[in-house]
Structure formats: C-alpha cells, structure tokens
Amino acid sequence: MLRRSLPAPRHKQHRGRAQHSPPAPTHHAPSPPLWQVLTPPQRIALLGHELGHYSNGDTRHGLVVATAYRSLSTWRYYFTPIANPSPVEMAVNLAWIVPYSLIQGMLMLLDQLTLRAAQRAEYLADSVAARAGSTEAAVGLMDRLLVTDSAASTLRREANKPGTLRSGTRQAEDRGDELWEHLAAHMDSVPESEYERQRRVGALRGHSVDSTHPPTHLRRKCLLAGAPAPAAVVVDGDRERRITAELADARRTVARKIIRDGFDG
C-alpha cells in the first residue's frame, strides 16, 4: 500500500541504465521517510495494513500469483532494452524486442486480472489497520498520505542545501539527524485546514496511492462508516524509545543516502 507513498532516494545512472538490481524478494516495508512522519499509533496502523494483506488472503500476495509476478518482473528487468546503446547493444535490443514484449504483455494481463481483487484487499487491509492501531490512527494515516508531496519537497530542499555534499563524515551524520528533525517540524506545522483542503481536492481528483489502490477518500470514508475501533496494540513510552533506538542506524543510513544522492520525487 504505502511503500511508494514517498519516493526513494534517486539512483545514479550508468551506461544508460539506473544502478539498481533486479526486483527484490516480495516483502512489505514502509518507506523510511513515511515512517518518520507518522505518530506511533499511525505506525502500528501502517504495519497492521501491510500484514493484513497476508491474513486476508490477498490474491497478489498468494504463493502462485506472487511467484508469477516475481518471476515475470525479474525477466522483464533482464530483457529491458538498454538506453543510449552502443552499436552492439542496439543489436541486442533488437533481439530482445519479442521476449520483452511478451513478458510485458503477460504482466499487464496478470495485473488486469487481479486488479479488482487487489482493490478489495486494500479495504480489508485498512480494516486490519483500524483494529491494530485504532480507527482514529488509520484515518490519520490516510490524511498523511494526502500531504506526502509536501514532505517530499521538504526532503528535496534539505538534500539540496549548499555545502551538503562537501560535508565530512561527522557533519554528514549531524545533517542526517537534522533532516528528520526538519521533516517532523514541517509536518507538525501543516494546519488542519490544509488537510481539509487536500481531502476535498482528493475527492474531486480521485487521489490514490497508485493505480492498484482505491481512491484514498473512499478508503477513508469506509473506515469512518463503521463503529470506531480501539487500538488492539498499544505502545508505551519505554517501548517506543527502544524501537526508536533499534531503528537509529537505519534512519542515519537512509538520511545519508538522501543527502548524498538526492531525493527523487
């Protein structure tokens, strides 16, 4: 659901292709920037949503369909035409046209066949999110999705500050801590009126996380239609501090990557 809500640090280019590996094994991990702008109950709701895809028997995450997606995506990666090719690579691209087109077509067909089931699975996962973190937290999570563009702008601005790339190791670590602090401060400064404006705009334009997700305003409306659910999982202050300490290294690593490579979004 939310893994693509805030884009990842941009990849550097090499020989006309992005420096990235074939698709990673299927797993659900919220993006670190999104995690940073959520409250503890909203984080629990987020995890509840992602795990809910498995407990509800989501078609796209079942053994057969997920394996097919994984295999086809991997083959598509290897058969993707090389950008800015040399003469030899142009010949390779020509030879790859047929298998690449077949693989792409099969992926598109599989996507269409499972689209409705995938959208239904999102509503079911939202209900799990509400039970895990509370309806209030799940609705708050939906509202955060409406202002992720603003969060992305803040990350780009922080990453592009003058002198960032020339900073030493110690300074880079300090800048990494400042990055998340400034992001949190910015999100805390967003007034309720802006959330309301985004909710209205989202309803008019049909805002959604991506093409496989139902419109966000409909998901939010569905959560509010039922009786408010209390949180089944409650994290006290001590446990929250331990979780923060456990994730500290990952936070710094992601922050350094954003500062070094920029934020693509």
Disulfide bonds with the S-S distance in Angstrom:
none
